[in-house]
């Protein structure tokens, strides 16, 4: 009723092909693909850096809870 059907998508794709041509669309698709790969690569390296920078908090062997550590910034 209010959704986009398959025929509407086909018409839109046909108009896009007519306006831009296959060469320009191929170049645009490869540029978008490279941008997505670069984004994923940067997000993956960011996660790796965060994981390497984490320190583990020692846990109490009896309760399994994280040990309370108090650091005095003026010391």
PyMOL Python script that loads the backbone (N, CA, C, O; Angstrom):
from pymol import cmd

cmd.read_pdbstr("""\
ATOM      1  N   UNK A   1       0.822  -1.175   0.000  1.00  0.00           N
ATOM      2  CA  UNK A   1       0.000   0.000   0.000  1.00  0.00           C
ATOM      3  C   UNK A   1       0.877   1.253   0.000  1.00  0.00           C
ATOM      4  O   UNK A   1       0.775   2.067  -0.918  1.00  0.00           O
ATOM      5  N   UNK A   2       1.724   1.424   0.996  1.00  0.00           N
ATOM      6  CA  UNK A   2       2.572   2.600   1.040  1.00  0.00           C
ATOM      7  C   UNK A   2       4.026   2.287   0.765  1.00  0.00           C
ATOM      8  O   UNK A   2       4.870   3.183   0.755  1.00  0.00           O
ATOM      9  N   UNK A   3       4.324   1.003   0.540  1.00  0.00           N
ATOM     10  CA  UNK A   3       5.710   0.601   0.339  1.00  0.00           C
ATOM     11  C   UNK A   3       6.140   0.726  -1.115  1.00  0.00           C
ATOM     12  O   UNK A   3       5.328   0.935  -2.016  1.00  0.00           O
ATOM     13  N   UNK A   4       7.429   0.592  -1.305  1.00  0.00           N
ATOM     14  CA  UNK A   4       7.989   0.643  -2.649  1.00  0.00           C
ATOM     15  C   UNK A   4       8.033  -0.772  -3.199  1.00  0.00           C
ATOM     16  O   UNK A   4       8.570  -1.675  -2.558  1.00  0.00           O
ATOM     17  N   UNK A   5       7.481  -0.964  -4.364  1.00  0.00           N
ATOM     18  CA  UNK A   5       7.445  -2.273  -4.996  1.00  0.00           C
ATOM     19  C   UNK A   5       8.657  -2.498  -5.880  1.00  0.00           C
ATOM     20  O   UNK A   5       9.483  -1.604  -6.066  1.00  0.00           O
ATOM     21  N   UNK A   6       8.751  -3.698  -6.419  1.00  0.00           N
ATOM     22  CA  UNK A   6       9.886  -4.060  -7.265  1.00  0.00           C
ATOM     23  C   UNK A   6       9.886  -3.247  -8.549  1.00  0.00           C
ATOM     24  O   UNK A   6      10.950  -2.891  -9.057  1.00  0.00           O
ATOM     25  N   UNK A   7       8.695  -2.946  -9.084  1.00  0.00           N
ATOM     26  CA  UNK A   7       8.642  -2.208 -10.343  1.00  0.00           C
ATOM     27  C   UNK A   7       9.084  -0.754 -10.161  1.00  0.00           C
ATOM     28  O   UNK A   7       9.693  -0.177 -11.062  1.00  0.00           O
ATOM     29  N   UNK A   8       8.789  -0.169  -9.023  1.00  0.00           N
ATOM     30  CA  UNK A   8       9.258   1.192  -8.765  1.00  0.00           C
ATOM     31  C   UNK A   8      10.787   1.226  -8.668  1.00  0.00           C
ATOM     32  O   UNK A   8      11.425   2.156  -9.162  1.00  0.00           O
ATOM     33  N   UNK A   9      11.371   0.203  -8.024  1.00  0.00           N
ATOM     34  CA  UNK A   9      12.834   0.135  -7.929  1.00  0.00           C
ATOM     35  C   UNK A   9      13.474  -0.052  -9.299  1.00  0.00           C
ATOM     36  O   UNK A   9      14.514   0.542  -9.582  1.00  0.00           O
ATOM     37  N   UNK A  10      12.873  -0.857 -10.138  1.00  0.00           N
ATOM     38  CA  UNK A  10      13.402  -1.074 -11.486  1.00  0.00           C
ATOM     39  C   UNK A  10      13.377   0.226 -12.284  1.00  0.00           C
ATOM     40  O   UNK A  10      14.336   0.544 -12.987  1.00  0.00           O
ATOM     41  N   UNK A  11      12.292   0.970 -12.176  1.00  0.00           N
ATOM     42  CA  UNK A  11      12.179   2.246 -12.895  1.00  0.00           C
ATOM     43  C   UNK A  11      13.220   3.240 -12.395  1.00  0.00           C
ATOM     44  O   UNK A  11      13.847   3.932 -13.198  1.00  0.00           O
ATOM     45  N   UNK A  12      13.412   3.322 -11.080  1.00  0.00           N
ATOM     46  CA  UNK A  12      14.402   4.244 -10.516  1.00  0.00           C
ATOM     47  C   UNK A  12      15.804   3.852 -10.981  1.00  0.00           C
ATOM     48  O   UNK A  12      16.586   4.724 -11.361  1.00  0.00           O
ATOM     49  N   UNK A  13      16.139   2.560 -10.959  1.00  0.00           N
ATOM     50  CA  UNK A  13      17.457   2.108 -11.418  1.00  0.00           C
ATOM     51  C   UNK A  13      17.661   2.407 -12.897  1.00  0.00           C
ATOM     52  O   UNK A  13      18.758   2.798 -13.297  1.00  0.00           O
ATOM     53  N   UNK A  14      16.642   2.232 -13.706  1.00  0.00           N
ATOM     54  CA  UNK A  14      16.734   2.533 -15.129  1.00  0.00           C
ATOM     55  C   UNK A  14      17.014   4.017 -15.351  1.00  0.00           C
ATOM     56  O   UNK A  14      17.847   4.373 -16.184  1.00  0.00           O
ATOM     57  N   UNK A  15      16.333   4.872 -14.621  1.00  0.00           N
ATOM     58  CA  UNK A  15      16.552   6.315 -14.743  1.00  0.00           C
ATOM     59  C   UNK A  15      17.972   6.679 -14.295  1.00  0.00           C
ATOM     60  O   UNK A  15      18.625   7.509 -14.926  1.00  0.00           O
ATOM     61  N   UNK A  16      18.446   6.068 -13.219  1.00  0.00           N
ATOM     62  CA  UNK A  16      19.805   6.342 -12.744  1.00  0.00           C
ATOM     63  C   UNK A  16      20.831   5.925 -13.795  1.00  0.00           C
ATOM     64  O   UNK A  16      21.789   6.655 -14.048  1.00  0.00           O
ATOM     65  N   UNK A  17      20.637   4.747 -14.412  1.00  0.00           N
ATOM     66  CA  UNK A  17      21.552   4.300 -15.471  1.00  0.00           C
ATOM     67  C   UNK A  17      21.535   5.248 -16.659  1.00  0.00           C
ATOM     68  O   UNK A  17      22.580   5.531 -17.245  1.00  0.00           O
ATOM     69  N   UNK A  18      20.364   5.738 -17.015  1.00  0.00           N
ATOM     70  CA  UNK A  18      20.275   6.655 -18.142  1.00  0.00           C
ATOM     71  C   UNK A  18      20.942   7.999 -17.838  1.00  0.00           C
ATOM     72  O   UNK A  18      21.582   8.586 -18.710  1.00  0.00           O
ATOM     73  N   UNK A  19      20.794   8.478 -16.620  1.00  0.00           N
ATOM     74  CA  UNK A  19      21.371   9.778 -16.266  1.00  0.00           C
ATOM     75  C   UNK A  19      22.891   9.734 -16.136  1.00  0.00           C
ATOM     76  O   UNK A  19      23.588  10.611 -16.647  1.00  0.00           O
ATOM     77  N   UNK A  20      23.400   8.719 -15.455  1.00  0.00           N
ATOM     78  CA  UNK A  20      24.824   8.702 -15.131  1.00  0.00           C
ATOM     79  C   UNK A  20      25.666   7.831 -16.052  1.00  0.00           C
ATOM     80  O   UNK A  20      26.848   8.118 -16.242  1.00  0.00           O
ATOM     81  N   UNK A  21      25.109   6.796 -16.618  1.00  0.00           N
ATOM     82  CA  UNK A  21      25.881   5.901 -17.455  1.00  0.00           C
ATOM     83  C   UNK A  21      26.619   4.867 -16.617  1.00  0.00           C
ATOM     84  O   UNK A  21      26.861   5.061 -15.426  1.00  0.00           O
ATOM     85  N   UNK A  22      26.970   3.767 -17.269  1.00  0.00           N
ATOM     86  CA  UNK A  22      27.563   2.656 -16.526  1.00  0.00           C
ATOM     87  C   UNK A  22      28.988   2.951 -16.076  1.00  0.00           C
ATOM     88  O   UNK A  22      29.399   2.498 -15.008  1.00  0.00           O
ATOM     89  N   UNK A  23      29.753   3.704 -16.870  1.00  0.00           N
ATOM     90  CA  UNK A  23      31.148   3.992 -16.487  1.00  0.00           C
ATOM     91  C   UNK A  23      31.199   4.844 -15.218  1.00  0.00           C
ATOM     92  O   UNK A  23      31.974   4.566 -14.303  1.00  0.00           O
ATOM     93  N   UNK A  24      30.385   5.858 -15.176  1.00  0.00           N
ATOM     94  CA  UNK A  24      30.382   6.730 -14.003  1.00  0.00           C
ATOM     95  C   UNK A  24      29.871   5.989 -12.768  1.00  0.00           C
ATOM     96  O   UNK A  24      30.393   6.176 -11.669  1.00  0.00           O
ATOM     97  N   UNK A  25      28.846   5.146 -12.951  1.00  0.00           N
ATOM     98  CA  UNK A  25      28.320   4.372 -11.827  1.00  0.00           C
ATOM     99  C   UNK A  25      29.345   3.352 -11.332  1.00  0.00           C
ATOM    100  O   UNK A  25      29.447   3.104 -10.131  1.00  0.00           O
ATOM    101  N   UNK A  26      30.106   2.759 -12.263  1.00  0.00           N
ATOM    102  CA  UNK A  26      31.141   1.804 -11.868  1.00  0.00           C
ATOM    103  C   UNK A  26      32.220   2.514 -11.040  1.00  0.00           C
ATOM    104  O   UNK A  26      32.668   1.985 -10.023  1.00  0.00           O
ATOM    105  N   UNK A  27      32.628   3.687 -11.464  1.00  0.00           N
ATOM    106  CA  UNK A  27      33.614   4.459 -10.704  1.00  0.00           C
ATOM    107  C   UNK A  27      33.074   4.886  -9.351  1.00  0.00           C
ATOM    108  O   UNK A  27      33.793   4.855  -8.352  1.00  0.00           O
ATOM    109  N   UNK A  28      31.813   5.284  -9.316  1.00  0.00           N
ATOM    110  CA  UNK A  28      31.186   5.687  -8.064  1.00  0.00           C
ATOM    111  C   UNK A  28      31.094   4.510  -7.105  1.00  0.00           C
ATOM    112  O   UNK A  28      31.339   4.653  -5.908  1.00  0.00           O
ATOM    113  N   UNK A  29      30.737   3.344  -7.638  1.00  0.00           N
ATOM    114  CA  UNK A  29      30.648   2.141  -6.799  1.00  0.00           C
ATOM    115  C   UNK A  29      31.989   1.743  -6.226  1.00  0.00           C
ATOM    116  O   UNK A  29      32.071   1.350  -5.062  1.00  0.00           O
ATOM    117  N   UNK A  30      33.049   1.838  -7.025  1.00  0.00           N
ATOM    118  CA  UNK A  30      34.375   1.475  -6.509  1.00  0.00           C
ATOM    119  C   UNK A  30      34.844   2.483  -5.467  1.00  0.00           C
ATOM    120  O   UNK A  30      35.485   2.104  -4.487  1.00  0.00           O
ATOM    121  N   UNK A  31      34.532   3.766  -5.667  1.00  0.00           N
ATOM    122  CA  UNK A  31      34.897   4.782  -4.671  1.00  0.00           C
ATOM    123  C   UNK A  31      34.181   4.550  -3.348  1.00  0.00           C
ATOM    124  O   UNK A  31      34.782   4.672  -2.281  1.00  0.00           O
ATOM    125  N   UNK A  32      32.904   4.217  -3.418  1.00  0.00           N
ATOM    126  CA  UNK A  32      32.141   3.943  -2.201  1.00  0.00           C
ATOM    127  C   UNK A  32      32.684   2.695  -1.509  1.00  0.00           C
ATOM    128  O   UNK A  32      32.790   2.660  -0.283  1.00  0.00           O
ATOM    129  N   UNK A  33      33.027   1.674  -2.289  1.00  0.00           N
ATOM    130  CA  UNK A  33      33.597   0.452  -1.718  1.00  0.00           C
ATOM    131  C   UNK A  33      34.915   0.706  -1.012  1.00  0.00           C
ATOM    132  O   UNK A  33      35.149   0.178   0.075  1.00  0.00           O
ATOM    133  N   UNK A  34      35.780   1.510  -1.620  1.00  0.00           N
ATOM    134  CA  UNK A  34      37.058   1.848  -0.989  1.00  0.00           C
ATOM    135  C   UNK A  34      36.842   2.644   0.288  1.00  0.00           C
ATOM    136  O   UNK A  34      37.558   2.446   1.270  1.00  0.00           O
ATOM    137  N   UNK A  35      35.871   3.536   0.286  1.00  0.00           N
ATOM    138  CA  UNK A  35      35.591   4.330   1.484  1.00  0.00           C
ATOM    139  C   UNK A  35      35.095   3.438   2.614  1.00  0.00           C
ATOM    140  O   UNK A  35      35.489   3.621   3.766  1.00  0.00           O
ATOM    141  N   UNK A  36      34.239   2.481   2.295  1.00  0.00           N
ATOM    142  CA  UNK A  36      33.728   1.566   3.320  1.00  0.00           C
ATOM    143  C   UNK A  36      34.848   0.699   3.864  1.00  0.00           C
ATOM    144  O   UNK A  36      34.926   0.475   5.072  1.00  0.00           O
ATOM    145  N   UNK A  37      35.725   0.205   2.982  1.00  0.00           N
ATOM    146  CA  UNK A  37      36.856  -0.613   3.439  1.00  0.00           C
ATOM    147  C   UNK A  37      37.788   0.193   4.332  1.00  0.00           C
ATOM    148  O   UNK A  37      38.265  -0.312   5.348  1.00  0.00           O
ATOM    149  N   UNK A  38      38.049   1.438   3.961  1.00  0.00           N
ATOM    150  CA  UNK A  38      38.889   2.292   4.796  1.00  0.00           C
ATOM    151  C   UNK A  38      38.268   2.549   6.156  1.00  0.00           C
ATOM    152  O   UNK A  38      38.965   2.564   7.171  1.00  0.00           O
ATOM    153  N   UNK A  39      36.960   2.751   6.176  1.00  0.00           N
ATOM    154  CA  UNK A  39      36.258   2.976   7.435  1.00  0.00           C
ATOM    155  C   UNK A  39      36.336   1.739   8.320  1.00  0.00           C
ATOM    156  O   UNK A  39      36.615   1.846   9.514  1.00  0.00           O
ATOM    157  N   UNK A  40      36.089   0.555   7.733  1.00  0.00           N
ATOM    158  CA  UNK A  40      36.162  -0.685   8.516  1.00  0.00           C
ATOM    159  C   UNK A  40      37.572  -0.925   9.032  1.00  0.00           C
ATOM    160  O   UNK A  40      37.757  -1.367  10.166  1.00  0.00           O
ATOM    161  N   UNK A  41      38.561  -0.636   8.203  1.00  0.00           N
ATOM    162  CA  UNK A  41      39.953  -0.838   8.609  1.00  0.00           C
ATOM    163  C   UNK A  41      40.304   0.084   9.769  1.00  0.00           C
ATOM    164  O   UNK A  41      40.951  -0.339  10.727  1.00  0.00           O
ATOM    165  N   UNK A  42      39.880   1.340   9.686  1.00  0.00           N
ATOM    166  CA  UNK A  42      40.190   2.279  10.767  1.00  0.00           C
ATOM    167  C   UNK A  42      39.442   1.912  12.044  1.00  0.00           C
ATOM    168  O   UNK A  42      39.984   2.065  13.139  1.00  0.00           O
ATOM    169  N   UNK A  43      38.220   1.436  11.923  1.00  0.00           N
ATOM    170  CA  UNK A  43      37.471   1.023  13.109  1.00  0.00           C
ATOM    171  C   UNK A  43      38.096  -0.221  13.731  1.00  0.00           C
ATOM    172  O   UNK A  43      38.134  -0.347  14.955  1.00  0.00           O
ATOM    173  N   UNK A  44      38.578  -1.129  12.913  1.00  0.00           N
ATOM    174  CA  UNK A  44      39.217  -2.343  13.418  1.00  0.00           C
ATOM    175  C   UNK A  44      40.523  -2.033  14.119  1.00  0.00           C
ATOM    176  O   UNK A  44      40.811  -2.609  15.168  1.00  0.00           O
ATOM    177  N   UNK A  45      41.327  -1.124  13.555  1.00  0.00           N
ATOM    178  CA  UNK A  45      42.593  -0.778  14.190  1.00  0.00           C
ATOM    179  C   UNK A  45      42.349   0.012  15.469  1.00  0.00           C
ATOM    180  O   UNK A  45      43.135  -0.083  16.411  1.00  0.00           O
ATOM    181  N   UNK A  46      41.268   0.790  15.516  1.00  0.00           N
ATOM    182  CA  UNK A  46      40.921   1.534  16.726  1.00  0.00           C
ATOM    183  C   UNK A  46      40.532   0.563  17.837  1.00  0.00           C
ATOM    184  O   UNK A  46      40.933   0.745  18.987  1.00  0.00           O
ATOM    185  N   UNK A  47      39.756  -0.464  17.501  1.00  0.00           N
ATOM    186  CA  UNK A  47      39.370  -1.464  18.498  1.00  0.00           C
ATOM    187  C   UNK A  47      40.582  -2.240  18.991  1.00  0.00           C
ATOM    188  O   UNK A  47      40.668  -2.558  20.177  1.00  0.00           O
ATOM    189  N   UNK A  48      41.527  -2.552  18.091  1.00  0.00           N
ATOM    190  CA  UNK A  48      42.724  -3.273  18.485  1.00  0.00           C
ATOM    191  C   UNK A  48      43.573  -2.425  19.435  1.00  0.00           C
ATOM    192  O   UNK A  48      44.135  -2.944  20.399  1.00  0.00           O
ATOM    193  N   UNK A  49      43.666  -1.130  19.164  1.00  0.00           N
ATOM    194  CA  UNK A  49      44.449  -0.247  20.023  1.00  0.00           C
ATOM    195  C   UNK A  49      43.806  -0.122  21.403  1.00  0.00           C
ATOM    196  O   UNK A  49      44.506  -0.092  22.415  1.00  0.00           O
ATOM    197  N   UNK A  50      42.478  -0.049  21.446  1.00  0.00           N
ATOM    198  CA  UNK A  50      41.784   0.037  22.725  1.00  0.00           C
ATOM    199  C   UNK A  50      41.940  -1.251  23.518  1.00  0.00           C
ATOM    200  O   UNK A  50      42.112  -1.211  24.736  1.00  0.00           O
ATOM    201  N   UNK A  51      41.883  -2.383  22.847  1.00  0.00           N
ATOM    202  CA  UNK A  51      42.015  -3.666  23.532  1.00  0.00           C
ATOM    203  C   UNK A  51      43.427  -3.824  24.092  1.00  0.00           C
ATOM    204  O   UNK A  51      43.599  -4.384  25.174  1.00  0.00           O
ATOM    205  N   UNK A  52      44.434  -3.341  23.375  1.00  0.00           N
ATOM    206  CA  UNK A  52      45.813  -3.452  23.844  1.00  0.00           C
ATOM    207  C   UNK A  52      46.077  -2.487  25.005  1.00  0.00           C
ATOM    208  O   UNK A  52      46.925  -2.762  25.854  1.00  0.00           O
ATOM    209  N   UNK A  53      45.360  -1.362  25.048  1.00  0.00           N
ATOM    210  CA  UNK A  53      45.581  -0.373  26.086  1.00  0.00           C
ATOM    211  C   UNK A  53      44.844  -0.662  27.382  1.00  0.00           C
ATOM    212  O   UNK A  53      45.074   0.018  28.382  1.00  0.00           O
ATOM    213  N   UNK A  54      43.974  -1.643  27.388  1.00  0.00           N
ATOM    214  CA  UNK A  54      43.213  -1.961  28.594  1.00  0.00           C
ATOM    215  C   UNK A  54      44.096  -2.688  29.598  1.00  0.00           C
ATOM    216  O   UNK A  54      44.976  -3.469  29.236  1.00  0.00           O
ATOM    217  N   UNK A  55      43.839  -2.413  30.847  1.00  0.00           N
ATOM    218  CA  UNK A  55      44.526  -3.138  31.909  1.00  0.00           C
ATOM    219  C   UNK A  55      43.491  -3.964  32.646  1.00  0.00           C
ATOM    220  O   UNK A  55      42.348  -3.541  32.819  1.00  0.00           O
ATOM    221  N   UNK A  56      43.894  -5.121  33.070  1.00  0.00           N
ATOM    222  CA  UNK A  56      42.966  -5.975  33.788  1.00  0.00           C
ATOM    223  C   UNK A  56      42.980  -5.618  35.264  1.00  0.00           C
ATOM    224  O   UNK A  56      44.034  -5.375  35.852  1.00  0.00           O
ATOM    225  N   UNK A  57      41.800  -5.591  35.846  1.00  0.00           N
ATOM    226  CA  UNK A  57      41.658  -5.312  37.268  1.00  0.00           C
ATOM    227  C   UNK A  57      41.742  -6.645  37.999  1.00  0.00           C
ATOM    228  O   UNK A  57      41.023  -7.584  37.660  1.00  0.00           O
ATOM    229  N   UNK A  58      42.621  -6.734  39.006  1.00  0.00           N
ATOM    230  CA  UNK A  58      42.707  -8.006  39.738  1.00  0.00           C
ATOM    231  C   UNK A  58      41.403  -8.290  40.472  1.00  0.00           C
ATOM    232  O   UNK A  58      40.760  -7.381  40.998  1.00  0.00           O
ATOM    233  N   UNK A  59      41.025  -9.559  40.501  1.00  0.00           N
ATOM    234  CA  UNK A  59      39.792  -9.949  41.156  1.00  0.00           C
ATOM    235  C   UNK A  59      40.091 -10.717  42.434  1.00  0.00           C
ATOM    236  O   UNK A  59      41.097 -11.417  42.546  1.00  0.00           O
ATOM    237  N   UNK A  60      39.198 -10.565  43.380  1.00  0.00           N
ATOM    238  CA  UNK A  60      39.309 -11.291  44.632  1.00  0.00           C
ATOM    239  C   UNK A  60      39.007 -12.765  44.356  1.00  0.00           C
ATOM    240  O   UNK A  60      37.964 -13.074  43.780  1.00  0.00           O
ATOM    241  N   UNK A  61      39.889 -13.676  44.751  1.00  0.00           N
ATOM    242  CA  UNK A  61      39.679 -15.089  44.418  1.00  0.00           C
ATOM    243  C   UNK A  61      38.469 -15.699  45.119  1.00  0.00           C
ATOM    244  O   UNK A  61      37.922 -16.683  44.620  1.00  0.00           O
ATOM    245  N   UNK A  62      38.029 -15.162  46.248  1.00  0.00           N
ATOM    246  CA  UNK A  62      36.918 -15.758  46.975  1.00  0.00           C
ATOM    247  C   UNK A  62      35.561 -15.303  46.441  1.00  0.00           C
ATOM    248  O   UNK A  62      34.634 -16.105  46.330  1.00  0.00           O
ATOM    249  N   UNK A  63      35.445 -14.014  46.110  1.00  0.00           N
ATOM    250  CA  UNK A  63      34.147 -13.491  45.676  1.00  0.00           C
ATOM    251  C   UNK A  63      34.050 -13.335  44.167  1.00  0.00           C
ATOM    252  O   UNK A  63      32.945 -13.296  43.626  1.00  0.00           O
ATOM    253  N   UNK A  64      35.180 -13.244  43.473  1.00  0.00           N
ATOM    254  CA  UNK A  64      35.169 -13.061  42.032  1.00  0.00           C
ATOM    255  C   UNK A  64      34.866 -11.637  41.613  1.00  0.00           C
ATOM    256  O   UNK A  64      34.703 -11.366  40.423  1.00  0.00           O
ATOM    257  N   UNK A  65      34.787 -10.713  42.574  1.00  0.00           N
ATOM    258  CA  UNK A  65      34.514  -9.322  42.254  1.00  0.00           C
ATOM    259  C   UNK A  65      35.820  -8.573  42.072  1.00  0.00           C
ATOM    260  O   UNK A  65      36.868  -8.984  42.573  1.00  0.00           O
ATOM    261  N   UNK A  66      35.739  -7.472  41.349  1.00  0.00           N
ATOM    262  CA  UNK A  66      36.924  -6.665  41.132  1.00  0.00           C
ATOM    263  C   UNK A  66      37.413  -6.056  42.421  1.00  0.00           C
ATOM    264  O   UNK A  66      36.623  -5.569  43.230  1.00  0.00           O
ATOM    265  N   UNK A  67      38.707  -6.085  42.611  1.00  0.00           N
ATOM    266  CA  UNK A  67      39.295  -5.529  43.826  1.00  0.00           C
ATOM    267  C   UNK A  67      39.214  -4.004  43.787  1.00  0.00           C
ATOM    268  O   UNK A  67      39.394  -3.404  42.727  1.00  0.00           O
ATOM    269  N   UNK A  68      38.952  -3.385  44.906  1.00  0.00           N
ATOM    270  CA  UNK A  68      38.884  -1.932  45.007  1.00  0.00           C
ATOM    271  C   UNK A  68      40.311  -1.387  45.059  1.00  0.00           C
ATOM    272  O   UNK A  68      41.114  -1.788  45.902  1.00  0.00           O
ATOM    273  N   UNK A  69      40.609  -0.472  44.148  1.00  0.00           N
ATOM    274  CA  UNK A  69      41.924   0.148  44.159  1.00  0.00           C
ATOM    275  C   UNK A  69      41.725   1.637  44.401  1.00  0.00           C
ATOM    276  O   UNK A  69      40.915   2.281  43.733  1.00  0.00           O
ATOM    277  N   UNK A  70      42.464   2.177  45.355  1.00  0.00           N
ATOM    278  CA  UNK A  70      42.377   3.582  45.667  1.00  0.00           C
ATOM    279  C   UNK A  70      43.704   4.226  45.310  1.00  0.00           C
ATOM    280  O   UNK A  70      44.753   3.848  45.831  1.00  0.00           O
ATOM    281  N   UNK A  71      43.647   5.196  44.420  1.00  0.00           N
ATOM    282  CA  UNK A  71      44.862   5.922  44.072  1.00  0.00           C
ATOM    283  C   UNK A  71      44.693   7.355  44.514  1.00  0.00           C
ATOM    284  O   UNK A  71      43.673   7.988  44.241  1.00  0.00           O
ATOM    285  N   UNK A  72      45.699   7.863  45.196  1.00  0.00           N
ATOM    286  CA  UNK A  72      45.664   9.242  45.681  1.00  0.00           C
ATOM    287  C   UNK A  72      46.370  10.131  44.664  1.00  0.00           C
ATOM    288  O   UNK A  72      47.577   9.987  44.471  1.00  0.00           O
ATOM    289  N   UNK A  73      45.656  11.049  44.006  1.00  0.00           N
ATOM    290  CA  UNK A  73      46.297  11.873  42.968  1.00  0.00           C
ATOM    291  C   UNK A  73      47.319  12.860  43.542  1.00  0.00           C
ATOM    292  O   UNK A  73      48.162  13.364  42.799  1.00  0.00           O
ATOM    293  N   UNK A  74      47.262  13.144  44.837  1.00  0.00           N
ATOM    294  CA  UNK A  74      48.212  14.081  45.446  1.00  0.00           C
ATOM    295  C   UNK A  74      49.446  13.385  45.963  1.00  0.00           C
ATOM    296  O   UNK A  74      50.377  14.061  46.400  1.00  0.00           O
ATOM    297  N   UNK A  75      49.503  12.084  45.936  1.00  0.00           N
ATOM    298  CA  UNK A  75      50.643  11.354  46.476  1.00  0.00           C
ATOM    299  C   UNK A  75      51.810  11.349  45.534  1.00  0.00           C
ATOM    300  O   UNK A  75      52.852  10.772  45.846  1.00  0.00           O
TER     301      UNK A  75
END
""", "prot")
cmd.dss("prot")
cmd.show_as("cartoon", "prot")
cmd.util.cbc("prot")
cmd.orient("prot")
